[in-house]
Amino acid sequence: MRVRRGGAKVTAAVMGGCLLLLGACGPGRDTPAAGHRPERGADAPALLPVPHGTGSKAADDFNGDGHRDLVLDDLVEAHSHADDAGIGIVYGSAHGLVPGARQLLGPTAYAARTGGRLPAVFDAEANCDLDRDGFTDLVVSTDPPYDGRGRPPVPLQILFGSPAGLTPAVHLTVPARARAGTDWPDRPVCGDFDGDGAEDLVLHASGGRLTWLRGPFGRRGTPRAAAAPVPSTGEVPTGPAADVNRDGYDDLVVRTAEGSGTSTIVLGGPDGPTRTGTALPEGLDVALGRFGRGTALDAAVGTTDETSLRYDLPTSVRATLPVPGPRLATADLDGDGLSELIADGAELKVLRGRSAGLSASDTVTVKPPAPGTTRLLAAADFDGDGRADLVLRTYRGETRDTVTVLPGVGAGAGVGVGKRLVAEKPAVRFSTSEFLGDR
């Protein structure tokens, strides 16, 4: 679900809904007959307790047990026009995701009230350990009541992680001095932009400015510090953040507008994300990764014609590569320390990272593991083997889907042009409809 407020749009992000840095993805529009209930097979995994952890430094680890978890937005519902079902969390283990160990985050049980009202919208936006306790936290967007006069309320809330998983939300505090204009403060991006070891948040402000909230955050949603909005080259901060120039400060991509437009890499520093870096050409999506053996990260830009991308090296040398689909992601699928570039369009294509960079001649097509409209949901290492896995979601209408995990494979299976980079058979398969019985 996406809510447009004025010129800004609240989007689901990590993993992000769609993977952060991916474009929007959604179900096919095949609408089944009214009253049809989603498939929930007899072999659907029974609901298991969330494994209790003691805290970790692992990414996306909401229960602190050292294993990466998965965020699922836009769960399928019993009816194609039903209300927002909430956010699903599938918890991980040493062997990968465990569909039975899941948590349904619905607004009734987990959202904070605004003016006495619960939100109807509850969308995942960003996740990181905001309070430095070893448990990843989740930032969500909501739709608080607003009469159109003055500054709108802050639509963002934080669900803090704990040994038992995510806990009910608190409002994110954005001090008045950190706001600009009358836009909604939204589009959160996590990152350590001042290099102090604590995760910060960058938000959209207005008029070419960004709100920078310095972490760590208190359990009531209050940042450690917040100054006046910082000038920016664009309106749309985009994650995930990364240390592009390897100077110890996280950086982020800022788009000039939603949809197609130019972008700029905004560099972090002791004063936060205030420095203008590389300007990127027009496109629908941007992905950062280490495609070759250079020291700095590279950027790939998905173009509007869905047939090619612009690949920008740190030396500003540009190449155009024919890849269908403007939705982009990066991940190290074969464990060699270089990023593969994943282009999601009519087909799912993977360009292998090489010492000399990307090459269109070394492209692998990933066969969808289930019939229907398939989109990339996440690319990350869920089983702890040092190789990223692809999480795909296949839609067979608005009330039917299949989520599959294709593990990344080692160098032995991935040597040579055209060799596969991910396993052909899924290691995990489930449907988001399994969350329906947990309410």
N, C-alpha and C positions, 0 to 999 in steps of 0.2 A: 504494500500500500504506500502511496506517495501523496503527500499533501503539499499543494502549492500555496505559498503565502506571499503575496506581492510578487517581488522579483526573485525570491529565493525559494528553493525547493528542499524539503526534508527528504532524504533518501536513506534507504536501508543500506548498510554497508556490510568483514570478515568473516570482514569475513562473513561482508559484506555484502539478510538478503544476499546480494552478490559479493564476490570478493572485492575488497577495497582496491581501487584503480581499475576495476572493470566497469563497463557501461551498464546501463540498466538491463536486467533480464527478467523474463516473466513467462508465465505459462502460455501454451497455445490457447487459442480462443474457441476450441471445440467445446461447446456447452452441452453436457449430457441432459437427459430428461429430468424435469423437476422432481425433486424428492429422492434422486439417486444418492446413495451413500457411498463414500469412498471404499475401495477394497481394503479389507483388513483380514488377511488370510488366517487360516487356522494355525499357521506356523509363525505368526507375528510374535516377536519376543515379548515375554512377560515383563512387566515393569519391575526394575531392580532398584535397590537403594543406591544413592549417589555415593561412590567411594570417598571416604574421608581422607584428606591429606593434611599435612602440617605446614604447607607453604612451599613454594618453589620459585625459581626464576624462569620457568618454562613459559613460552608465549601461549596465550589463549588458554590458560589453566585456571579455571574458575574455582575449582575445589582444591587446588594446591597439592595435588598428588604427583606432580612431575610429568603429567601426560597432557598433550594438547586436546582440547575439546572443540566441538563444532557448533556454530550458531546457525540457526535456520529461521529465516523470516518467511512470511507469506505461506504458512502452513495450509495444506488443502483442507477444505471444509466439506460438510455434508451437502451443502447447497452452493451453487456457483456464486450467489450474491449474498452469502452470509456475512456477518460481522467479522472483524479481525479476530482470528483464532488465537493470536498471541505469538510469542517467540519460542522456538524449541531449542533446547540445548541437548546435544548428545555428548556424553562424557567418554573420555579416552582411557586406554590402558596400555600396558607394555606391548600389547599385540595390536593396537589400533583402536578404532572407535567401537563402542559397545552399544548398539541400538537400544538394548533394554535399560541401560543406565541413562535415563533421560529426565529432563525437567521441562515442564510447560510453564512459561511465564506469561500469564494472562493479565490484562489490566485490572481485573476485579481483585485478584489476590496480590499483585505485585506493584501496581502503579500507585504513586502518591496523588492525593486529591489536590486540585487547584480550585480555590473558591468553593470548596465543598463538593466538587464534581470530579468523578473519575474520567479519565480520557477514553475516547473511543479508538484512538490511534496509539499503537505501541510498537514502534519500529526500532530494530537494532541499528546503531549508527557506528560506534567505534568501541574498541575494547583494549584496555591496558591496566596495569596495576597503579591506580591513581593514588592510593594511600600507602604504598610501599610495605604492605604486610605479607607479600608472597602469594596473594590470591588475585587473579585478574578480575577486573571490574568491567561492567558493561554500561555504556552510555546509550540511552534510548531517546527517541523523539516522540512527543505527544502532541495533542491538539487542545491546549488550554483555552478556556473561554476568553474572548477579546471583543470589546465593543467598538474597536476601530479608532479610539481616541488615545493620543499619547503613544508612548512606547508599548509594544506588545509584551506580554509576560514571557519569561524564558520557557521554551517548550522542552528543554532537555532535562532528563532525570538520570540518576546514577543508581545502578544495582551493584552493590559491593559483593565481591566474592567472599567465600567462607569455607571451612572444612566440609560443610554440607551442600556447597553450591551457592548459587546466587540468592541474595536476600532481597526483601521488598525495597522499592526505590525511595530515594530522597531527591528533592529538587536540587539541581545544579544552581549554585549561586553565581551570578554574573554581576559584580558591582557596577553601579551606575557610571563610575568614572571610566570603566572599561568598554562602555557601549558608545555607539555613534549612530546618529540618525534614528529612524523609526523602523528599520528592518528587524525581522526576527533573528535573534542570535542563534544560529543553527550551523549545520555542517561541521561537526566537531572532528578534529584530527588529533590523535595522540602523538606525542613525541617529546624527547628531551631536547628542547630547542636552545636551552642556555647551558647545557653540559654539566649540570650540577648533580646528575644521577637520578633525578626525580622526573616522572612523567608529567608533562604539561598538556594543556588543551589549547588548540587554536580554533576559533570560530569565525564565521562570517559576521562582519559588522555592517557597514554600508559605506557608499561613496569611496570605494577603493581603499578600504581599511579593514584590518583584521583585529579581532580581540584575542589577546594572549593571556591565558590564565596560568600562572606558575604553580607547579606542584611542589610538594605533595599536597593532596586534598584531605580535608577533614571528613569524618564520617557523616557530617551533616551537609556535605556537598560544597564546602567553602574552600576556595583555593588559598594557598599560602600567601600569594600576592597577585595584584593585578594593577597595571598602569593604564594610561590612556591608550586607545587603539593605535596600532602601528600602521603606517602607510603601506600600501600594497599595489602591485601591478594589476590585480584582478579582483574579482568578486567571489570566486568559488574555491575555497581551500579544498584540497583533495589528498587523501591518504592512500596507502600508508606512508608515513614519514620514513626517511632513510638518510643516513649520512653520506651524501652524494660525493663530496670532495674529501672524505676521510680526515676531517679536521677535529672530530670529537663532538660535533654538534649536529643534531638531526636537522634535516631540511625537508621541504615539502613542495609539491606542485600546486600552483594557484592558477586556475583557469580564468579567462576574462569573462566567460559567460557559460551558461548551461548549453549542452549540445555541442555543436561545432564551434571552435574558436581557438585562438592562440593561448599559449600557456607560458608561464615563467617558473623556473625553479627558484624559490625563495630560500635563502640560506640562513641557518641559525648561527648564533654567536653568543658572546657573553651578555648581550642585550636582547637576546631572543631572535625571532624570525624577522629581521629587519633589513637584510641585505639582498639586493637583487642579483640573481645568478643568471644562468643561461636562458635565453628566450627560445621557445620551441615553436615550430610551425603549426599552422592550423590543423585541427583534427578533432575527432570525437572522443579520443581516449589517450591516456599517457601511461606508460609503465616504465619503472626504473629497474635496472638489473645490471649485473656484471657479465656482459655477453662475451668479452674477450679478456686478455691478460693485462689490461691497463689497471692503474691504481684507482681511478675514479669510477663511479657508476656511469652507465650509459642510459639513454632515454629512447624509447620507441613511441611513435605517435601513430595511432590508427586514423586513417584518412576517411573522408566522408563518402568516397565511392565504394567502400567495402571491397576493394580489390588490391590495395597496396598499403604499405606503411612507410613512414619516414623513420630511419634509424640514425640517430644523432650520436656521434662519438664525442668524447671529451674534447678532441681537437677541432670540433665543429665540422668535421667531414660528414657529409650526409649521403645516405644511400637509400634508394627506393626498392623495396622488396615486394614482390607480388604475393600477397597473403590475403585470402578471403576473410572478411570480417574485421570490424574496427574495435571490437572488445578485446582488451589485452590484459595479460597477467604474466608474471615471471616466477620461476621456481627452479631449483636445482633438482632435476628428476633423476640424474644418474650419479650424483654424489661426487662430481669432480671439482666442485667449488665454483663452477661457472653457471650462469643462469640460462635456462631455456626460455624462449619467448613463446607464449601460448596465445594464439589468435582464435577467437571464438566468433564464428559467423555461421554461414550455411554449413560449413564443416569445422571441426575442431582440428587446427593445425598446430604443430609444435616445431619451432626452429631451434636446432641444437646450438648451444653455446660452444664456441671453439676458441682456441688461442688467438686466431686472427679475427674473431668476431662472427657475426651471423652470416649465413649464406642460404639463399633460396634453394640451392641444390641439395641442401641437407635438411629436408623438411619431412616430418612424419605426420601422417593423418591418423587421428585417433578414432577408431570405430566405436560408435555409441553402443553401450552394452544392453540397451533396451530400446524397443520401438517407440517413436514419438519425437517430440521436439526437445532436443538435448541442449543444455547450457552448462557452462562451467560454473560451479558454485564456490570452490576453494581449491587452492594449490598449496599444500603444506605437508610437512612430515608428521603424520599421525601415528606411525608405528615405531618411531624412534630409531630407524635404521640408517639415518643420515641422508636419505633420499626422499624428496617430496612426493606426495601422492596427489592424484587428481580426484576431486569429489565432483561428480556429475549429477545433475538432476534432469530427469526426463519427464516431460509432461505429456499426458494422454488426456487432455481436457483439464478444466479448472478444478475438478474434484478427484483427480487420479494422478499420482506421480510415483516415480521410483528414484531413490537416491542410491548411487553406487560409488564405491571407492576403488580406483584403479591404482595399485601401488607402483611407484617408480622402480625401475630395474637397474641393476648394476652394469658396470662397464662391459662385462662379458656378454651381456645380451644387447648392449647398445653400441657396439663398435661398428663403424662403417656407415656410409651414407644410406639412409633409408631404413636402418635397423630401428626396431621399436624402442621406445623410451619408457613405456608403461606396460604393465601386464595386460594381457588380453582378457583375462577373467577377473571379475571384481572380487576383492577380498571381503567386502561388506556390501550388503544390499538390504534396503528397507524402504518404507514409505513414510512420509510425514503424516499420513492419516493415522499412524499408530499413536500419535499424541492425543487424538480425539477422545479415546477412552480414559485418559488420565485426568479429565476434568471432574 
